[in-house]
Amino acid sequence: MTASGQPRIIIFTGASCPWCGRVKDYLKEKRFRFREVNVERDPDGARELQRRNIRGVPVVLINNFPIVGFDKEKIDKLLGIK
């Protein structure tokens, strides 16, 4: 959790990824703040996914726990969304 009480959320995205847009829209709708890392423009972000042995986007890191794809059930569970 951050100092504001919100979980730390980072979304790894790609420019032509429709699911990346959906996960961002969903989190905005639920009023969660997040940092976006476009792996096509950010070599450090791309290396981070390689280090985690993850090959696709979107990847949502919630308090450092990775969720690959737009897995709404897992996102809801980690964020306490009913």
Gaussian input, Z-matrix of N, CA and C with variables (Angstrom, degrees):
# hf/3-21g

backbone

0 1
 N
 C     1     B1
 C     2     B2     1     A1
 N     3     B3     2     A2     1     D1
 C     4     B4     3     A3     2     D2
 C     5     B5     4     A4     3     D3
 N     6     B6     5     A5     4     D4
 C     7     B7     6     A6     5     D5
 C     8     B8     7     A7     6     D6
 N     9     B9     8     A8     7     D7
 C    10    B10     9     A9     8     D8
 C    11    B11    10    A10     9     D9
 N    12    B12    11    A11    10    D10
 C    13    B13    12    A12    11    D11
 C    14    B14    13    A13    12    D12
 N    15    B15    14    A14    13    D13
 C    16    B16    15    A15    14    D14
 C    17    B17    16    A16    15    D15
 N    18    B18    17    A17    16    D16
 C    19    B19    18    A18    17    D17
 C    20    B20    19    A19    18    D18
 N    21    B21    20    A20    19    D19
 C    22    B22    21    A21    20    D20
 C    23    B23    22    A22    21    D21
 N    24    B24    23    A23    22    D22
 C    25    B25    24    A24    23    D23
 C    26    B26    25    A25    24    D24
 N    27    B27    26    A26    25    D25
 C    28    B28    27    A27    26    D26
 C    29    B29    28    A28    27    D27
 N    30    B30    29    A29    28    D28
 C    31    B31    30    A30    29    D29
 C    32    B32    31    A31    30    D30
 N    33    B33    32    A32    31    D31
 C    34    B34    33    A33    32    D32
 C    35    B35    34    A34    33    D33
 N    36    B36    35    A35    34    D34
 C    37    B37    36    A36    35    D35
 C    38    B38    37    A37    36    D36
 N    39    B39    38    A38    37    D37
 C    40    B40    39    A39    38    D38
 C    41    B41    40    A40    39    D39
 N    42    B42    41    A41    40    D40
 C    43    B43    42    A42    41    D41
 C    44    B44    43    A43    42    D42
 N    45    B45    44    A44    43    D43
 C    46    B46    45    A45    44    D44
 C    47    B47    46    A46    45    D45
 N    48    B48    47    A47    46    D46
 C    49    B49    48    A48    47    D47
 C    50    B50    49    A49    48    D48
 N    51    B51    50    A50    49    D49
 C    52    B52    51    A51    50    D50
 C    53    B53    52    A52    51    D51
 N    54    B54    53    A53    52    D52
 C    55    B55    54    A54    53    D53
 C    56    B56    55    A55    54    D54
 N    57    B57    56    A56    55    D55
 C    58    B58    57    A57    56    D56
 C    59    B59    58    A58    57    D57
 N    60    B60    59    A59    58    D58
 C    61    B61    60    A60    59    D59
 C    62    B62    61    A61    60    D60
 N    63    B63    62    A62    61    D61
 C    64    B64    63    A63    62    D62
 C    65    B65    64    A64    63    D63
 N    66    B66    65    A65    64    D64
 C    67    B67    66    A66    65    D65
 C    68    B68    67    A67    66    D66
 N    69    B69    68    A68    67    D67
 C    70    B70    69    A69    68    D68
 C    71    B71    70    A70    69    D69
 N    72    B72    71    A71    70    D70
 C    73    B73    72    A72    71    D71
 C    74    B74    73    A73    72    D72
 N    75    B75    74    A74    73    D73
 C    76    B76    75    A75    74    D74
 C    77    B77    76    A76    75    D75
 N    78    B78    77    A77    76    D76
 C    79    B79    78    A78    77    D77
 C    80    B80    79    A79    78    D78
 N    81    B81    80    A80    79    D79
 C    82    B82    81    A81    80    D80
 C    83    B83    82    A82    81    D81
 N    84    B84    83    A83    82    D82
 C    85    B85    84    A84    83    D83
 C    86    B86    85    A85    84    D84
 N    87    B87    86    A86    85    D85
 C    88    B88    87    A87    86    D86
 C    89    B89    88    A88    87    D87
 N    90    B90    89    A89    88    D88
 C    91    B91    90    A90    89    D89
 C    92    B92    91    A91    90    D90
 N    93    B93    92    A92    91    D91
 C    94    B94    93    A93    92    D92
 C    95    B95    94    A94    93    D93
 N    96    B96    95    A95    94    D94
 C    97    B97    96    A96    95    D95
 C    98    B98    97    A97    96    D96
 N    99    B99    98    A98    97    D97
 C   100   B100    99    A99    98    D98
 C   101   B101   100   A100    99    D99
 N   102   B102   101   A101   100   D100
 C   103   B103   102   A102   101   D101
 C   104   B104   103   A103   102   D102
 N   105   B105   104   A104   103   D103
 C   106   B106   105   A105   104   D104
 C   107   B107   106   A106   105   D105
 N   108   B108   107   A107   106   D106
 C   109   B109   108   A108   107   D107
 C   110   B110   109   A109   108   D108
 N   111   B111   110   A110   109   D109
 C   112   B112   111   A111   110   D110
 C   113   B113   112   A112   111   D111
 N   114   B114   113   A113   112   D112
 C   115   B115   114   A114   113   D113
 C   116   B116   115   A115   114   D114
 N   117   B117   116   A116   115   D115
 C   118   B118   117   A117   116   D116
 C   119   B119   118   A118   117   D117
 N   120   B120   119   A119   118   D118
 C   121   B121   120   A120   119   D119
 C   122   B122   121   A121   120   D120
 N   123   B123   122   A122   121   D121
 C   124   B124   123   A123   122   D122
 C   125   B125   124   A124   123   D123
 N   126   B126   125   A125   124   D124
 C   127   B127   126   A126   125   D125
 C   128   B128   127   A127   126   D126
 N   129   B129   128   A128   127   D127
 C   130   B130   129   A129   128   D128
 C   131   B131   130   A130   129   D129
 N   132   B132   131   A131   130   D130
 C   133   B133   132   A132   131   D131
 C   134   B134   133   A133   132   D132
 N   135   B135   134   A134   133   D133
 C   136   B136   135   A135   134   D134
 C   137   B137   136   A136   135   D135
 N   138   B138   137   A137   136   D136
 C   139   B139   138   A138   137   D137
 C   140   B140   139   A139   138   D138
 N   141   B141   140   A140   139   D139
 C   142   B142   141   A141   140   D140
 C   143   B143   142   A142   141   D141
 N   144   B144   143   A143   142   D142
 C   145   B145   144   A144   143   D143
 C   146   B146   145   A145   144   D144
 N   147   B147   146   A146   145   D145
 C   148   B148   147   A147   146   D146
 C   149   B149   148   A148   147   D147
 N   150   B150   149   A149   148   D148
 C   151   B151   150   A150   149   D149
 C   152   B152   151   A151   150   D150
 N   153   B153   152   A152   151   D151
 C   154   B154   153   A153   152   D152
 C   155   B155   154   A154   153   D153
 N   156   B156   155   A155   154   D154
 C   157   B157   156   A156   155   D155
 C   158   B158   157   A157   156   D156
 N   159   B159   158   A158   157   D157
 C   160   B160   159   A159   158   D158
 C   161   B161   160   A160   159   D159
 N   162   B162   161   A161   160   D160
 C   163   B163   162   A162   161   D161
 C   164   B164   163   A163   162   D162
 N   165   B165   164   A164   163   D163
 C   166   B166   165   A165   164   D164
 C   167   B167   166   A166   165   D165
 N   168   B168   167   A167   166   D166
 C   169   B169   168   A168   167   D167
 C   170   B170   169   A169   168   D168
 N   171   B171   170   A170   169   D169
 C   172   B172   171   A171   170   D170
 C   173   B173   172   A172   171   D171
 N   174   B174   173   A173   172   D172
 C   175   B175   174   A174   173   D173
 C   176   B176   175   A175   174   D174
 N   177   B177   176   A176   175   D175
 C   178   B178   177   A177   176   D176
 C   179   B179   178   A178   177   D177
 N   180   B180   179   A179   178   D178
 C   181   B181   180   A180   179   D179
 C   182   B182   181   A181   180   D180
 N   183   B183   182   A182   181   D181
 C   184   B184   183   A183   182   D182
 C   185   B185   184   A184   183   D183
 N   186   B186   185   A185   184   D184
 C   187   B187   186   A186   185   D185
 C   188   B188   187   A187   186   D186
 N   189   B189   188   A188   187   D187
 C   190   B190   189   A189   188   D188
 C   191   B191   190   A190   189   D189
 N   192   B192   191   A191   190   D190
 C   193   B193   192   A192   191   D191
 C   194   B194   193   A193   192   D192
 N   195   B195   194   A194   193   D193
 C   196   B196   195   A195   194   D194
 C   197   B197   196   A196   195   D195
 N   198   B198   197   A197   196   D196
 C   199   B199   198   A198   197   D197
 C   200   B200   199   A199   198   D198
 N   201   B201   200   A200   199   D199
 C   202   B202   201   A201   200   D200
 C   203   B203   202   A202   201   D201
 N   204   B204   203   A203   202   D202
 C   205   B205   204   A204   203   D203
 C   206   B206   205   A205   204   D204
 N   207   B207   206   A206   205   D205
 C   208   B208   207   A207   206   D206
 C   209   B209   208   A208   207   D207
 N   210   B210   209   A209   208   D208
 C   211   B211   210   A210   209   D209
 C   212   B212   211   A211   210   D210
 N   213   B213   212   A212   211   D211
 C   214   B214   213   A213   212   D212
 C   215   B215   214   A214   213   D213
 N   216   B216   215   A215   214   D214
 C   217   B217   216   A216   215   D215
 C   218   B218   217   A217   216   D216
 N   219   B219   218   A218   217   D217
 C   220   B220   219   A219   218   D218
 C   221   B221   220   A220   219   D219
 N   222   B222   221   A221   220   D220
 C   223   B223   222   A222   221   D221
 C   224   B224   223   A223   222   D222
 N   225   B225   224   A224   223   D223
 C   226   B226   225   A225   224   D224
 C   227   B227   226   A226   225   D225
 N   228   B228   227   A227   226   D226
 C   229   B229   228   A228   227   D227
 C   230   B230   229   A229   228   D228
 N   231   B231   230   A230   229   D229
 C   232   B232   231   A231   230   D230
 C   233   B233   232   A232   231   D231
 N   234   B234   233   A233   232   D232
 C   235   B235   234   A234   233   D233
 C   236   B236   235   A235   234   D234
 N   237   B237   236   A236   235   D235
 C   238   B238   237   A237   236   D236
 C   239   B239   238   A238   237   D237
 N   240   B240   239   A239   238   D238
 C   241   B241   240   A240   239   D239
 C   242   B242   241   A241   240   D240
 N   243   B243   242   A242   241   D241
 C   244   B244   243   A243   242   D242
 C   245   B245   244   A244   243   D243

   B1=1.4521
   B2=1.5290
   B3=1.2947
   B4=1.4529
   B5=1.5265
   B6=1.3140
   B7=1.4586
   B8=1.5315
   B9=1.3361
   B10=1.4659
   B11=1.5264
   B12=1.3296
   B13=1.4617
   B14=1.5187
   B15=1.3228
   B16=1.4579
   B17=1.5190
   B18=1.3223
   B19=1.4576
   B20=1.5265
   B21=1.3202
   B22=1.4679
   B23=1.5289
   B24=1.3364
   B25=1.4657
   B26=1.5269
   B27=1.3241
   B28=1.4638
   B29=1.5216
   B30=1.3330
   B31=1.4601
   B32=1.5237
   B33=1.3244
   B34=1.4608
   B35=1.5196
   B36=1.3340
   B37=1.4608
   B38=1.5189
   B39=1.3295
   B40=1.4569
   B41=1.5172
   B42=1.3125
   B43=1.4639
   B44=1.5310
   B45=1.3143
   B46=1.4661
   B47=1.5321
   B48=1.3225
   B49=1.4622
   B50=1.5307
   B51=1.3387
   B52=1.4684
   B53=1.5354
   B54=1.3260
   B55=1.4702
   B56=1.5185
   B57=1.3210
   B58=1.4648
   B59=1.5337
   B60=1.3049
   B61=1.4626
   B62=1.5158
   B63=1.3193
   B64=1.4655
   B65=1.5213
   B66=1.3260
   B67=1.4683
   B68=1.5286
   B69=1.3290
   B70=1.4713
   B71=1.5218
   B72=1.3288
   B73=1.4695
   B74=1.5233
   B75=1.3229
   B76=1.4651
   B77=1.5275
   B78=1.3286
   B79=1.4630
   B80=1.5296
   B81=1.3338
   B82=1.4680
   B83=1.5280
   B84=1.3302
   B85=1.4652
   B86=1.5386
   B87=1.3175
   B88=1.4725
   B89=1.5269
   B90=1.3314
   B91=1.4700
   B92=1.5304
   B93=1.3117
   B94=1.4629
   B95=1.5169
   B96=1.3189
   B97=1.4581
   B98=1.5212
   B99=1.3217
   B100=1.4570
   B101=1.5115
   B102=1.3214
   B103=1.4699
   B104=1.5137
   B105=1.3225
   B106=1.4636
   B107=1.5219
   B108=1.3273
   B109=1.4606
   B110=1.5264
   B111=1.3380
   B112=1.4589
   B113=1.5285
   B114=1.3283
   B115=1.4687
   B116=1.5292
   B117=1.3295
   B118=1.4567
   B119=1.5257
   B120=1.3261
   B121=1.4649
   B122=1.5208
   B123=1.3231
   B124=1.4625
   B125=1.5300
   B126=1.3417
   B127=1.4649
   B128=1.5341
   B129=1.3317
   B130=1.4695
   B131=1.5251
   B132=1.3251
   B133=1.4641
   B134=1.5188
   B135=1.3243
   B136=1.4628
   B137=1.5277
   B138=1.3274
   B139=1.4731
   B140=1.5220
   B141=1.3292
   B142=1.4687
   B143=1.5311
   B144=1.3340
   B145=1.4697
   B146=1.5250
   B147=1.3240
   B148=1.4688
   B149=1.5221
   B150=1.3194
   B151=1.4615
   B152=1.5354
   B153=1.3115
   B154=1.4671
   B155=1.5332
   B156=1.3270
   B157=1.4662
   B158=1.5307
   B159=1.3319
   B160=1.4672
   B161=1.5154
   B162=1.3205
   B163=1.4618
   B164=1.5220
   B165=1.3223
   B166=1.4619
   B167=1.5141
   B168=1.3208
   B169=1.4588
   B170=1.5221
   B171=1.2867
   B172=1.4475
   B173=1.5265
   B174=1.3247
   B175=1.4607
   B176=1.5164
   B177=1.3219
   B178=1.4605
   B179=1.5261
   B180=1.3275
   B181=1.4682
   B182=1.5232
   B183=1.3226
   B184=1.4575
   B185=1.5182
   B186=1.3332
   B187=1.4644
   B188=1.5290
   B189=1.3318
   B190=1.4650
   B191=1.5338
   B192=1.3294
   B193=1.4629
   B194=1.5238
   B195=1.3534
   B196=1.4650
   B197=1.5252
   B198=1.3298
   B199=1.4651
   B200=1.5220
   B201=1.3303
   B202=1.4607
   B203=1.5249
   B204=1.3311
   B205=1.4541
   B206=1.5233
   B207=1.3246
   B208=1.4602
   B209=1.5232
   B210=1.3329
   B211=1.4687
   B212=1.5239
   B213=1.3401
   B214=1.4599
   B215=1.5276
   B216=1.3174
   B217=1.4692
   B218=1.5339
   B219=1.3388
   B220=1.4644
   B221=1.5271
   B222=1.3299
   B223=1.4648
   B224=1.5257
   B225=1.3384
   B226=1.4618
   B227=1.5158
   B228=1.3129
   B229=1.4687
   B230=1.5357
   B231=1.3271
   B232=1.4704
   B233=1.5250
   B234=1.3299
   B235=1.4606
   B236=1.5251
   B237=1.3286
   B238=1.4610
   B239=1.5204
   B240=1.3340
   B241=1.4687
   B242=1.5230
   B243=1.2966
   B244=1.4843
   B245=1.5009
   A1=109.64
   A2=115.27
   A3=119.80
   A4=109.14
   A5=116.24
   A6=120.76
   A7=111.59
   A8=116.91
   A9=120.74
   A10=112.10
   A11=117.09
   A12=120.00
   A13=113.22
   A14=116.34
   A15=119.92
   A16=109.32
   A17=117.43
   A18=119.33
   A19=110.39
   A20=115.66
   A21=120.77
   A22=107.07
   A23=116.29
   A24=121.50
   A25=108.98
   A26=114.92
   A27=121.81
   A28=106.69
   A29=116.36
   A30=120.80
   A31=108.21
   A32=115.76
   A33=121.71
   A34=106.94
   A35=116.20
   A36=121.61
   A37=111.62
   A38=114.11
   A39=122.83
   A40=108.23
   A41=117.23
   A42=122.28
   A43=113.32
   A44=117.79
   A45=119.89
   A46=112.21
   A47=117.19
   A48=121.92
   A49=110.62
   A50=118.38
   A51=119.54
   A52=113.01
   A53=117.65
   A54=120.23
   A55=111.60
   A56=116.94
   A57=120.63
   A58=109.63
   A59=116.50
   A60=120.93
   A61=111.83
   A62=116.65
   A63=120.03
   A64=111.63
   A65=116.73
   A66=118.69
   A67=110.43
   A68=118.18
   A69=120.71
   A70=110.45
   A71=116.79
   A72=120.82
   A73=111.27
   A74=116.62
   A75=120.90
   A76=110.79
   A77=116.81
   A78=119.85
   A79=111.52
   A80=117.25
   A81=120.19
   A82=110.01
   A83=116.23
   A84=121.23
   A85=110.86
   A86=115.95
   A87=121.46
   A88=112.09
   A89=115.88
   A90=123.70
   A91=114.33
   A92=115.46
   A93=120.13
   A94=108.61
   A95=115.97
   A96=121.44
   A97=108.16
   A98=115.48
   A99=120.47
   A100=109.13
   A101=114.01
   A102=121.06
   A103=106.70
   A104=116.25
   A105=121.38
   A106=109.40
   A107=115.56
   A108=122.19
   A109=106.90
   A110=116.39
   A111=120.94
   A112=107.25
   A113=116.14
   A114=120.48
   A115=112.63
   A116=117.75
   A117=120.46
   A118=110.88
   A119=117.13
   A120=121.51
   A121=113.12
   A122=117.08
   A123=121.08
   A124=109.77
   A125=117.30
   A126=120.21
   A127=112.65
   A128=117.34
   A129=119.54
   A130=110.96
   A131=116.10
   A132=120.38
   A133=111.37
   A134=116.58
   A135=120.89
   A136=110.63
   A137=116.42
   A138=120.23
   A139=111.42
   A140=117.00
   A141=120.40
   A142=110.80
   A143=116.75
   A144=118.85
   A145=110.77
   A146=117.66
   A147=120.68
   A148=110.29
   A149=116.83
   A150=121.81
   A151=109.99
   A152=116.24
   A153=121.34
   A154=111.94
   A155=116.15
   A156=122.67
   A157=111.81
   A158=116.24
   A159=122.81
   A160=107.47
   A161=116.28
   A162=120.76
   A163=115.51
   A164=119.36
   A165=119.52
   A166=112.27
   A167=115.74
   A168=123.00
   A169=108.05
   A170=119.47
   A171=127.35
   A172=112.21
   A173=114.24
   A174=121.83
   A175=105.70
   A176=115.52
   A177=121.26
   A178=106.97
   A179=116.19
   A180=120.72
   A181=107.16
   A182=116.41
   A183=121.32
   A184=106.54
   A185=115.98
   A186=121.50
   A187=110.54
   A188=115.14
   A189=124.81
   A190=114.26
   A191=118.90
   A192=122.04
   A193=107.69
   A194=118.58
   A195=120.40
   A196=113.45
   A197=114.64
   A198=122.28
   A199=105.68
   A200=116.10
   A201=120.84
   A202=108.19
   A203=116.02
   A204=121.03
   A205=110.95
   A206=115.21
   A207=120.46
   A208=107.15
   A209=114.91
   A210=122.32
   A211=107.48
   A212=114.21
   A213=120.81
   A214=112.05
   A215=117.61
   A216=121.19
   A217=111.13
   A218=116.64
   A219=120.33
   A220=111.38
   A221=116.07
   A222=120.13
   A223=109.59
   A224=116.46
   A225=120.76
   A226=111.43
   A227=116.21
   A228=120.15
   A229=110.48
   A230=116.50
   A231=119.92
   A232=112.75
   A233=116.68
   A234=120.06
   A235=112.33
   A236=116.98
   A237=120.34
   A238=113.23
   A239=116.47
   A240=121.19
   A241=108.38
   A242=116.10
   A243=120.90
   A244=110.74
   D1=149.05
   D2=176.12
   D3=-88.29
   D4=175.89
   D5=-179.71
   D6=-60.35
   D7=-28.30
   D8=-179.32
   D9=-79.26
   D10=-4.26
   D11=-178.50
   D12=90.62
   D13=-7.83
   D14=177.70
   D15=-83.23
   D16=146.84
   D17=174.60
   D18=-66.66
   D19=155.88
   D20=176.47
   D21=-85.20
   D22=117.58
   D23=-176.68
   D24=-122.67
   D25=126.33
   D26=173.88
   D27=-125.21
   D28=132.20
   D29=177.68
   D30=-115.02
   D31=121.17
   D32=174.36
   D33=-89.62
   D34=125.21
   D35=-173.64
   D36=-130.06
   D37=171.59
   D38=171.84
   D39=-134.67
   D40=156.02
   D41=-173.43
   D42=-63.02
   D43=-38.83
   D44=-174.26
   D45=-102.02
   D46=26.83
   D47=-174.94
   D48=-101.91
   D49=106.12
   D50=-179.62
   D51=-65.72
   D52=-32.59
   D53=-179.91
   D54=-69.72
   D55=-26.40
   D56=176.30
   D57=-63.00
   D58=-44.52
   D59=177.69
   D60=-63.35
   D61=-38.80
   D62=-179.42
   D63=-66.01
   D64=-42.85
   D65=-179.77
   D66=-67.35
   D67=-37.79
   D68=177.27
   D69=-64.36
   D70=-44.99
   D71=178.52
   D72=-60.67
   D73=-41.13
   D74=-179.22
   D75=-63.12
   D76=-45.49
   D77=-179.28
   D78=-67.96
   D79=-36.14
   D80=175.65
   D81=-64.23
   D82=-43.09
   D83=179.29
   D84=-59.16
   D85=-36.99
   D86=-179.72
   D87=-86.63
   D88=2.85
   D89=176.26
   D90=65.45
   D91=38.42
   D92=174.15
   D93=-102.12
   D94=136.68
   D95=175.33
   D96=-86.18
   D97=147.65
   D98=179.33
   D99=-151.39
   D100=162.62
   D101=173.62
   D102=-109.47
   D103=132.44
   D104=178.96
   D105=-100.57
   D106=135.14
   D107=175.53
   D108=-123.53
   D109=109.50
   D110=177.46
   D111=-84.18
   D112=111.97
   D113=-173.89
   D114=-68.99
   D115=-15.56
   D116=177.07
   D117=-76.98
   D118=-26.68
   D119=-178.32
   D120=-107.20
   D121=-13.68
   D122=-175.10
   D123=-120.38
   D124=97.96
   D125=-177.88
   D126=-60.20
   D127=-33.13
   D128=177.96
   D129=-65.63
   D130=-38.31
   D131=177.05
   D132=-64.52
   D133=-42.80
   D134=178.04
   D135=-62.41
   D136=-41.53
   D137=178.16
   D138=-64.91
   D139=-36.17
   D140=178.55
   D141=-61.67
   D142=-42.40
   D143=177.63
   D144=-67.34
   D145=-39.00
   D146=176.96
   D147=-61.87
   D148=-42.02
   D149=-179.97
   D150=-60.83
   D151=-35.10
   D152=179.10
   D153=-85.86
   D154=1.38
   D155=-179.15
   D156=60.47
   D157=40.08
   D158=178.09
   D159=-110.99
   D160=131.56
   D161=-172.91
   D162=-106.49
   D163=-13.32
   D164=-175.03
   D165=-127.73
   D166=173.07
   D167=175.09
   D168=-127.27
   D169=158.45
   D170=1.18
   D171=-77.09
   D172=152.89
   D173=169.92
   D174=-125.67
   D175=124.82
   D176=179.42
   D177=-106.85
   D178=119.27
   D179=173.95
   D180=-99.03
   D181=118.38
   D182=176.55
   D183=-114.88
   D184=111.98
   D185=-174.45
   D186=48.73
   D187=43.45
   D188=176.37
   D189=74.03
   D190=7.50
   D191=175.78
   D192=-96.12
   D193=119.96
   D194=-175.84
   D195=-83.82
   D196=136.80
   D197=171.09
   D198=-122.04
   D199=119.68
   D200=-178.31
   D201=-92.85
   D202=126.35
   D203=-177.87
   D204=86.00
   D205=177.34
   D206=178.01
   D207=-91.65
   D208=80.74
   D209=179.14
   D210=-96.77
   D211=87.21
   D212=-173.58
   D213=-57.54
   D214=-38.15
   D215=-178.94
   D216=-61.62
   D217=-45.52
   D218=179.30
   D219=-68.24
   D220=-40.96
   D221=178.83
   D222=-60.83
   D223=-47.85
   D224=179.87
   D225=-59.23
   D226=-42.39
   D227=-178.18
   D228=-63.62
   D229=-47.33
   D230=-178.01
   D231=-67.82
   D232=-29.54
   D233=-178.02
   D234=-96.51
   D235=-2.49
   D236=179.36
   D237=70.94
   D238=30.52
   D239=178.80
   D240=-86.30
   D241=128.49
   D242=179.64
   D243=-89.75

